Amino acid sequence: MYKVWDLENISKWERQKHGGIIKFICLEGVMKWVILSTLIFLSLSMLGKEMEQEEIVTTCLIWLLASLIYG
C-alpha cells in the first residue's frame, strides 16, 4: 500500500494502525475486494446464462471468504 514512506504516508499508516485490525479487514478486504469482485463476477456470469439463487449465494460466500483471507 505504501511504496514511499514520506511524512504523509507515515501519518496515514498511524491513523490506519489506530483504527484496528477489524476495521482494516472490513475496509481493505471486504469493502474493496468482495463487493467489487462479486459484482464483476456476477455480471459476467449472468451475461452467459441465467443463474439460480443458490449459485449467486455460493458465489457471494466464496468471495466473502476470499476477502477475509486477503484482508
Buried (B, 14 or more C-beta within 10 A) or exposed (E): EEEEEEEEEEEEEEEBEEEEEEEEBBBBBBEBBBBEBBEEBBEEBEEEEEBEEEBBEEBBEBBBEBBBEBB
